Amino acid sequence: MNPFAPFIFFFGKDMFRHVIMFTAIYLISWFLSLSGFVWSGYLMWTSLIAISTIIIWRAGDFFSPAATYIQEKHELPQSIKAAVIDAIASSFPEFCVAIIAVILIGRAEVGISTIVGSALYNVLVIPAAAGLVASSPMVISREVVWRDNVYYLAVVLLLGVMLWQFPNEWSAGVAVLFLLTYVIYVFILHRDFKKSKSQDSDSLKTEVTEIETTEDEDDELELTSEKIAWLWIAAMMIVMGGASHLLVESSLALGDMLGIDAVIMGFVVIAAGTSVPDTALSVISARKGQYDAAISNVFGSNIFDICICLSIPILLALVISGEATSIDLPQLGLIWSLIGATILALYFFWSNNYTLTKAKAGMMGMFYILIIMFAFNF
């Protein structure tokens, strides 16, 4: 039996070659660092960042079909699936980073900056990537623009208000407020789902079947029982948690070597690394012509990130230590960049009769690059 078979199955043949390459770079760099080559440290940490990002990506690919299997098994409404199951499948890396930042390393601002950076990446880069790979201009439904996008803008404004009103620490009150905001969002989704159930049920079933077929062909993941699906979910949670920890530690170590603040590393590097599953899901949907799915996934994931991935770690830290979570985030300008990006996305999605052209997609990508360049000046 090939000892590498489980790794080839998990990564896929092509991606496994990349992992082997980055692993070789890491080992060579580590050996050279023992000999006093300072520059080798940059390659060592960069290779670990690449490896952890690939692991997060592939774990998300296995997590999603297992979660969908359970949703279909219990006939959960599509609205609940979108708001909870899909969101957890694509946002679990951000949740792990928030847990690590708040509880393990005691730097909540790294978790917050990662959530903000991931949200910025999602709202600009993912639509840009989807728009550029789509076979035609992306026509987006009004519901996605005026429900999901506007609600997400309200969530971002709430985050800004909380950081402005409570700049030094967050207690249970802030966490509960975020949780209630998410509950309201789920209620709105479920209400809208019930209104359009008869009209959308056939297309939604077709969509799920198409996605599952693609994933089964790529990953060869066969689920024969709910028990196996839950085992896959638990296993992928552990894998993503470990990879997220590696991503955080490697990014912070690289930032120390480069003299870059941990908050900025979270905002740029860690955020991009944890957003890979969202990017893959939206690009796949865009290639299939499922434009609403490609865009709504962005906002649902971002709302989950802010409301759940920030609130749960705060509550857990309160239970463990009995103290509120301390925050030291002087780079509040990052929040304004996210608010501006969300408003820009709202305009681009609304203009031209709710059509995202390739030109506008390219502008969104350029705007993200400008914000990242601005962030490094903090």
Beta strands, then each sheet from edge to edge (+ up, - down):
strand 1: 138-139
strand 2: 169-170
strand 3: 325-326
strand 4: 355-356
sheet 1: 1+ 4-
sheet 2: 2+ 3-
end
